[in-house]
Amino acid sequence: MFTNRREVQIQWGDCDPADIVYYPRYFAMFDDSTSALFVAAGCSKRDLIKVYGLVGIPMVDTRAKFYMPSTYGDVISIESRIERFGRSSFEVLHKVFKGEQLALEGFETRVLVGRHPDDPSRLKSVAVPEEVKAKFMRG
């Protein structure tokens, strides 16, 4: 599967009083990394919404495993890739490295949604287009 890697420098505002990254900040980094993954694969989230009439790609599950802390000034690398596609969902794995060491792993499940055809005030899952899947299947 296609993998995108980006570097992030930990900022003062990312840290708690113990000078370690406050864990919710990682979830914001993961969200940015998912967007960067889609852009690098050639299909930004904005393009998906425009081309396929989606409303968005909401998160339905997320979690993380923490192995070592990061502190102000550290530069971390986040590797992101889609691990699995479902009919309308996909699972993203984020691996965060400090140097060569795995610092944490983040997991997301997201669903493509559009307006329900019978009631536009409701949302309905939308199948992941095959051409989108193909962009992520390359190595």
Phi and psi in degrees as GROMACS dihedral restraints (atoms count N, CA, C in turn):
[ dihedral_restraints ]
;  ai    aj    ak    al  type     phi  dphi    fc
    3     4     5     6     1   -64.2    20    10
    4     5     6     7     1   134.4    20    10
    6     7     8     9     1  -123.6    20    10
    7     8     9    10     1   136.7    20    10
    9    10    11    12     1  -113.6    20    10
   10    11    12    13     1   141.4    20    10
   12    13    14    15     1  -125.7    20    10
   13    14    15    16     1   134.9    20    10
   15    16    17    18     1  -140.8    20    10
   16    17    18    19     1   151.7    20    10
   18    19    20    21     1  -101.4    20    10
   19    20    21    22     1   143.3    20    10
   21    22    23    24     1  -133.8    20    10
   22    23    24    25     1   130.3    20    10
   24    25    26    27     1   -95.5    20    10
   25    26    27    28     1   129.0    20    10
   27    28    29    30     1   -69.4    20    10
   28    29    30    31     1   127.3    20    10
   30    31    32    33     1   -98.7    20    10
   31    32    33    34     1   162.4    20    10
   33    34    35    36     1   -54.5    20    10
   34    35    36    37     1   -43.9    20    10
   36    37    38    39     1   -69.0    20    10
   37    38    39    40     1   -12.2    20    10
   39    40    41    42     1   -78.6    20    10
   40    41    42    43     1   -16.0    20    10
   42    43    44    45     1  -103.6    20    10
   43    44    45    46     1   152.7    20    10
   45    46    47    48     1   -92.1    20    10
   46    47    48    49     1  -179.1    20    10
   48    49    50    51     1   -60.7    20    10
   49    50    51    52     1   -19.7    20    10
   51    52    53    54     1   -83.6    20    10
   52    53    54    55     1     3.3    20    10
   54    55    56    57     1    66.3    20    10
   55    56    57    58     1    30.5    20    10
   57    58    59    60     1  -119.4    20    10
   58    59    60    61     1   156.0    20    10
   60    61    62    63     1   -61.0    20    10
   61    62    63    64     1   126.3    20    10
   63    64    65    66     1   -69.5    20    10
   64    65    66    67     1   122.0    20    10
   66    67    68    69     1   -51.1    20    10
   67    68    69    70     1   -36.0    20    10
   69    70    71    72     1   -62.2    20    10
   70    71    72    73     1   -23.6    20    10
   72    73    74    75     1   -62.8    20    10
   73    74    75    76     1   -33.3    20    10
   75    76    77    78     1   -62.3    20    10
   76    77    78    79     1   -37.0    20    10
   78    79    80    81     1   -66.9    20    10
   79    80    81    82     1   -32.6    20    10
   81    82    83    84     1   -66.9    20    10
   82    83    84    85     1   -40.2    20    10
   84    85    86    87     1   -63.7    20    10
   85    86    87    88     1   -38.6    20    10
   87    88    89    90     1   -64.5    20    10
   88    89    90    91     1   -41.5    20    10
   90    91    92    93     1   -60.5    20    10
   91    92    93    94     1   -45.5    20    10
   93    94    95    96     1   -62.3    20    10
   94    95    96    97     1   -37.2    20    10
   96    97    98    99     1   -68.9    20    10
   97    98    99   100     1   -35.1    20    10
   99   100   101   102     1   -65.4    20    10
  100   101   102   103     1   -42.9    20    10
  102   103   104   105     1   -61.2    20    10
  103   104   105   106     1   -43.7    20    10
  105   106   107   108     1   -64.0    20    10
  106   107   108   109     1   -36.1    20    10
  108   109   110   111     1   -61.4    20    10
  109   110   111   112     1   -46.2    20    10
  111   112   113   114     1   -64.5    20    10
  112   113   114   115     1   -41.5    20    10
  114   115   116   117     1   -62.8    20    10
  115   116   117   118     1   -46.0    20    10
  117   118   119   120     1   -64.4    20    10
  118   119   120   121     1   -30.1    20    10
  120   121   122   123     1   -80.1    20    10
  121   122   123   124     1   -10.5    20    10
  123   124   125   126     1    97.7    20    10
  124   125   126   127     1    19.6    20    10
  126   127   128   129     1  -149.9    20    10
  127   128   129   130     1    86.5    20    10
  129   130   131   132     1   -63.5    20    10
  130   131   132   133     1   157.6    20    10
  132   133   134   135     1   -60.8    20    10
  133   134   135   136     1   -37.1    20    10
  135   136   137   138     1   -62.0    20    10
  136   137   138   139     1   -42.4    20    10
  138   139   140   141     1   -64.5    20    10
  139   140   141   142     1   -41.3    20    10
  141   142   143   144     1   -58.6    20    10
  142   143   144   145     1   -42.5    20    10
  144   145   146   147     1   -65.1    20    10
  145   146   147   148     1   -43.6    20    10
  147   148   149   150     1   -70.0    20    10
  148   149   150   151     1   -48.4    20    10
  150   151   152   153     1   -73.2    20    10
  151   152   153   154     1   -39.6    20    10
  153   154   155   156     1  -105.8    20    10
  154   155   156   157     1     5.1    20    10
  156   157   158   159     1    68.0    20    10
  157   158   159   160     1    27.7    20    10
  159   160   161   162     1   -76.4    20    10
  160   161   162   163     1   159.2    20    10
  162   163   164   165     1   -92.2    20    10
  163   164   165   166     1   -33.9    20    10
  165   166   167   168     1   174.3    20    10
  166   167   168   169     1  -170.2    20    10
  168   169   170   171     1  -133.9    20    10
  169   170   171   172     1    72.3    20    10
  171   172   173   174     1   -69.8    20    10
  172   173   174   175     1   154.8    20    10
  174   175   176   177     1   -80.3    20    10
  175   176   177   178     1   132.6    20    10
  177   178   179   180     1  -116.0    20    10
  178   179   180   181     1   -14.0    20    10
  180   181   182   183     1  -159.0    20    10
  181   182   183   184     1   141.5    20    10
  183   184   185   186     1  -154.5    20    10
  184   185   186   187     1   149.4    20    10
  186   187   188   189     1  -163.8    20    10
  187   188   189   190     1   170.6    20    10
  189   190   191   192     1  -149.9    20    10
  190   191   192   193     1   154.0    20    10
  192   193   194   195     1  -118.7    20    10
  193   194   195   196     1   125.1    20    10
  195   196   197   198     1  -105.3    20    10
  196   197   198   199     1   129.2    20    10
  198   199   200   201     1  -112.7    20    10
  199   200   201   202     1   -33.2    20    10
  201   202   203   204     1  -154.9    20    10
  202   203   204   205     1   148.1    20    10
  204   205   206   207     1   -80.5    20    10
  205   206   207   208     1   160.0    20    10
  207   208   209   210     1  -119.5    20    10
  208   209   210   211     1   151.9    20    10
  210   211   212   213     1  -129.8    20    10
  211   212   213   214     1   171.3    20    10
  213   214   215   216     1   -51.1    20    10
  214   215   216   217     1   129.7    20    10
  216   217   218   219     1    94.2    20    10
  217   218   219   220     1   -19.4    20    10
  219   220   221   222     1   -61.8    20    10
  220   221   222   223     1   147.0    20    10
  222   223   224   225     1  -108.7    20    10
  223   224   225   226     1   121.1    20    10
  225   226   227   228     1  -112.0    20    10
  226   227   228   229     1   154.0    20    10
  228   229   230   231     1  -111.6    20    10
  229   230   231   232     1   132.9    20    10
  231   232   233   234     1  -114.4    20    10
  232   233   234   235     1   116.6    20    10
  234   235   236   237     1   -99.5    20    10
  235   236   237   238     1   126.9    20    10
  237   238   239   240     1  -126.1    20    10
  238   239   240   241     1   140.2    20    10
  240   241   242   243     1  -156.2    20    10
  241   242   243   244     1   154.7    20    10
  243   244   245   246     1   -83.7    20    10
  244   245   246   247     1   124.3    20    10
  246   247   248   249     1   -85.9    20    10
  247   248   249   250     1   -33.8    20    10
  249   250   251   252     1  -158.9    20    10
  250   251   252   253     1   142.2    20    10
  252   253   254   255     1  -107.1    20    10
  253   254   255   256     1   137.2    20    10
  255   256   257   258     1  -102.2    20    10
  256   257   258   259     1  -164.3    20    10
  258   259   260   261     1   -62.9    20    10
  259   260   261   262     1   -51.0    20    10
  261   262   263   264     1  -124.6    20    10
  262   263   264   265     1     2.4    20    10
  264   265   266   267     1  -120.0    20    10
  265   266   267   268     1   167.9    20    10
  267   268   269   270     1  -150.8    20    10
  268   269   270   271     1   152.3    20    10
  270   271   272   273     1  -112.6    20    10
  271   272   273   274     1   130.9    20    10
  273   274   275   276     1  -112.0    20    10
  274   275   276   277     1   135.5    20    10
  276   277   278   279     1  -110.6    20    10
  277   278   279   280     1   128.8    20    10
  279   280   281   282     1  -115.1    20    10
  280   281   282   283     1   125.7    20    10
  282   283   284   285     1  -112.5    20    10
  283   284   285   286     1   125.0    20    10
  285   286   287   288     1  -106.6    20    10
  286   287   288   289     1   125.8    20    10
  288   289   290   291     1  -116.1    20    10
  289   290   291   292     1   140.2    20    10
  291   292   293   294     1  -109.2    20    10
  292   293   294   295     1   105.9    20    10
  294   295   296   297     1    65.3    20    10
  295   296   297   298     1  -125.1    20    10
  297   298   299   300     1   -96.4    20    10
  298   299   300   301     1    -4.4    20    10
  300   301   302   303     1   -91.8    20    10
  301   302   303   304     1   135.9    20    10
  303   304   305   306     1   -73.7    20    10
  304   305   306   307     1   118.2    20    10
  306   307   308   309     1   -94.7    20    10
  307   308   309   310     1   -35.6    20    10
  309   310   311   312     1  -166.7    20    10
  310   311   312   313     1   163.6    20    10
  312   313   314   315     1  -125.8    20    10
  313   314   315   316     1   138.2    20    10
  315   316   317   318     1  -120.4    20    10
  316   317   318   319     1   147.1    20    10
  318   319   320   321     1  -131.3    20    10
  319   320   321   322     1   132.3    20    10
  321   322   323   324     1  -130.0    20    10
  322   323   324   325     1   144.0    20    10
  324   325   326   327     1  -121.7    20    10
  325   326   327   328     1   126.6    20    10
  327   328   329   330     1  -126.1    20    10
  328   329   330   331     1   157.4    20    10
  330   331   332   333     1  -129.7    20    10
  331   332   333   334     1   137.3    20    10
  333   334   335   336     1   -79.9    20    10
  334   335   336   337     1   129.7    20    10
  336   337   338   339     1  -132.0    20    10
  337   338   339   340     1   148.3    20    10
  339   340   341   342     1  -133.6    20    10
  340   341   342   343     1  -177.7    20    10
  342   343   344   345     1   -73.1    20    10
  343   344   345   346     1   140.2    20    10
  345   346   347   348     1   -66.8    20    10
  346   347   348   349     1   131.3    20    10
  348   349   350   351     1   -65.0    20    10
  349   350   351   352     1   -27.0    20    10
  351   352   353   354     1   -91.8    20    10
  352   353   354   355     1   -18.9    20    10
  354   355   356   357     1  -150.7    20    10
  355   356   357   358     1    94.0    20    10
  357   358   359   360     1   -60.7    20    10
  358   359   360   361     1   -11.3    20    10
  360   361   362   363     1   -80.8    20    10
  361   362   363   364     1    -9.4    20    10
  363   364   365   366     1  -108.0    20    10
  364   365   366   367     1   159.8    20    10
  366   367   368   369     1  -105.5    20    10
  367   368   369   370     1   154.3    20    10
  369   370   371   372     1  -140.9    20    10
  370   371   372   373     1   139.7    20    10
  372   373   374   375     1   -64.8    20    10
  373   374   375   376     1   150.8    20    10
  375   376   377   378     1  -126.1    20    10
  376   377   378   379     1   136.4    20    10
  378   379   380   381     1   -61.5    20    10
  379   380   381   382     1   141.2    20    10
  381   382   383   384     1   -69.1    20    10
  382   383   384   385     1   122.2    20    10
  384   385   386   387     1   -61.0    20    10
  385   386   387   388     1   141.0    20    10
  387   388   389   390     1   -59.3    20    10
  388   389   390   391     1   -37.1    20    10
  390   391   392   393     1   -67.4    20    10
  391   392   393   394     1   -27.5    20    10
  393   394   395   396     1   -72.7    20    10
  394   395   396   397     1   -45.6    20    10
  396   397   398   399     1   -56.4    20    10
  397   398   399   400     1   -41.9    20    10
  399   400   401   402     1   -60.5    20    10
  400   401   402   403     1   -33.9    20    10
  402   403   404   405     1   -65.6    20    10
  403   404   405   406     1   -27.8    20    10
  405   406   407   408     1   -94.6    20    10
  406   407   408   409     1   -12.1    20    10
  408   409   410   411     1   -78.2    20    10
  409   410   411   412     1   -19.1    20    10
  411   412   413   414     1   -71.3    20    10
  412   413   414   415     1   148.8    20    10
